[in-house]
């Protein structure tokens, strides 16, 4: 599975305002850096809880198969189409009667081909995410994202502190996100 975000989440000005208030910043001089930190915190949140926090348009590349295949991203809100990928990278949209899609109760998206293809790979276009926008995000998740971004901002000049923070969220953030965490048994 190879995923690409083709329509990133719209991070509202409210998220940046909340982060700036948390940090006590009133100028606009650091807005680009703070917005980037919010984006990184969103990605770490997704990795920690196993679900995309804000809705985004995505694509995943899968093997062309008649078997049901599960998309790696969750929760899937809608699957909008499937295209076959030629060896030269050209994409050709498949007719709606050439495949089946299903959304399960756990937020998973499933696809399977109903017709054999010459090509070996397909790309599935879909929308995934827990909340449609920042205001709809559960408070524990948004607060954890803000705390993580604020922590990264505070440690930006402290090489040791910043490196310690990058791989795993601080304990306070992990505690906020833990109820949302999805664990899989392998």
C-alpha positions in Angstrom: 0.0 0.0 0.0 1.3 3.4 -1.0 -0.8 6.4 0.1 -0.8 9.9 -1.1 -2.8 12.8 0.2 -4.1 14.6 -2.8 -6.3 17.1 -0.9 -4.8 18.0 2.5 -7.1 18.8 5.3 -8.2 22.4 5.6 -6.6 23.6 8.8 -8.8 26.4 10.0 -7.4 29.7 11.2 -8.9 28.7 14.6 -6.3 26.0 15.1 -3.5 28.5 14.5 -5.2 31.0 16.8 -5.5 28.4 19.5 -1.8 27.5 19.2 -0.7 31.1 19.3 -2.9 31.7 22.4 -1.4 28.6 24.1 2.2 29.9 23.3 1.4 33.6 24.1 2.3 34.7 20.5 0.5 37.8 19.2 2.5 38.5 16.0 2.1 36.9 12.6 5.8 36.5 12.1 5.9 32.8 13.0 2.5 31.7 11.4 4.1 29.6 8.7 6.3 27.7 11.2 3.4 27.2 13.6 1.1 25.9 10.8 3.8 23.5 9.7 4.1 22.3 13.4 0.3 21.7 13.5 0.6 19.7 10.3 3.3 17.5 11.7 1.3 17.1 15.0 -1.7 15.9 12.9 0.5 13.3 11.2 1.9 12.1 14.5 -1.6 11.9 15.9 -2.6 9.7 12.9 0.3 7.4 13.5 -0.5 7.2 17.2 -4.2 6.6 17.1 -4.3 4.7 13.8 -6.9 7.0 12.2 -6.7 10.2 10.1 -7.9 13.1 12.4 -9.1 15.6 9.7 -10.8 14.6 6.5 -8.5 14.5 3.5 -8.6 13.4 -0.1 -6.4 10.4 -0.5 -5.2 7.8 -3.0 -3.8 4.4 -2.3 -2.1 2.1 -4.8 -3.0 -1.6 -4.6 -2.4 -4.7 -6.6 -5.1 -5.4 -9.2 -7.0 -8.2 -7.7 -10.4 -9.8 -7.6 -10.0 -10.4 -3.9 -11.3 -8.0 -1.3 -8.5 -5.6 -0.3 -8.6 -3.3 2.7 -7.3 0.3 2.4 -4.6 1.1 5.0 -6.1 4.5 5.9 -9.1 4.9 8.1 -11.8 5.9 8.8 -12.8 6.0 5.1 -15.8 8.3 4.5 -16.3 7.6 0.8 -14.5 5.8 -2.1 -14.9 8.0 -5.2 -13.3 5.8 -7.9 -10.6 3.4 -9.1 -8.2 3.7 -12.0 -5.8 1.2 -13.4 -2.2 2.2 -13.7 -0.2 1.3 -16.8 3.5 0.6 -16.7 4.3 4.1 -18.0 2.2 5.6 -15.1 -0.8 6.5 -17.2 -4.1 6.1 -15.3 -7.4 5.0 -16.8 -10.6 5.3 -14.8 -12.5 2.0 -14.4 -16.2 1.9 -15.1 -18.3 1.6 -11.9 -19.4 -1.9 -12.9 -15.8 -3.1 -13.0 -15.3 -3.0 -9.2 -17.1 -3.2 -5.9 -16.5 -1.1 -2.8 -17.6 -1.5 0.8 -17.2 0.5 4.0 -17.3 -1.5 7.1 -18.5 -0.4 10.5 -15.0 -0.1 11.8 -14.2 2.7 9.3 -12.3 0.5 6.9 -12.6 0.7 3.1 -12.6 -2.4 1.0 -12.3 -2.7 -2.8 -12.2 -5.6 -5.3 -12.2 -5.9 -9.0 -15.0 -7.7 -10.9 -13.1 -7.9 -14.2 -9.6 -9.0 -14.8 -7.1 -6.3 -15.8 -4.0 -6.4 -17.9 -2.3 -3.9 -15.6 -0.9 -5.1 -12.2 -1.8 -2.0 -10.1 -4.8 0.1 -9.4 -5.2 3.5 -7.6 -8.2 4.0 -5.3 -9.4 7.5 -4.6 -11.2 8.2 -1.4 -11.9 10.6 1.5 -10.9 9.6 5.0 -10.8 11.3 8.4 -12.6 11.4 11.7 -13.8 15.1 11.5 -14.6 17.3 8.6 -12.9 20.3 10.1 -11.0 21.5 13.2 -14.1 22.5 15.0 -15.6 19.0 14.7 -12.5 17.3 15.9 -12.9 15.6 19.3 -11.5 17.9 22.0 -9.0 15.4 23.4 -7.5 15.0 19.9 -7.4 18.8 19.1 -6.0 19.6 22.5 -3.3 16.9 22.1 -2.4 18.3 18.7 -2.0 21.8 20.1 0.1 20.6 23.0 2.4 18.6 20.7 2.8 21.5 18.3 3.5 23.9 21.3 6.0 21.4 22.7 7.8 21.2 19.4 7.9 25.0 19.1 9.3 25.4 22.6 12.1 22.8 22.0 13.0 24.1 18.5 16.3 25.5 19.6 17.1 22.7 22.1 18.6 19.9 20.0 18.3 17.3 22.7 14.8 18.2 23.8 13.5 18.5 20.3 14.9 15.1 19.2 13.4 13.4 22.2 10.0 14.8 21.3 10.0 13.8 17.6 9.3 10.0 17.7 6.7 9.7 20.3 4.3 12.2 21.8 4.9 13.5 25.3 3.1 11.6 28.1 0.4 14.3 28.5 -0.4 14.2 24.8 -0.4 10.4 24.7 -2.8 10.4 27.6 -5.2 12.6 25.7 -5.0 10.4 22.6 -4.9 7.0 24.2 -8.7 6.5 24.3 -8.8 7.0 20.5 -5.9 4.6 19.8 -6.6 1.6 17.7 -4.5 -1.4 18.3 -4.2 -4.3 15.8 -3.0 -7.7 16.6 -0.6 -9.1 14.0 
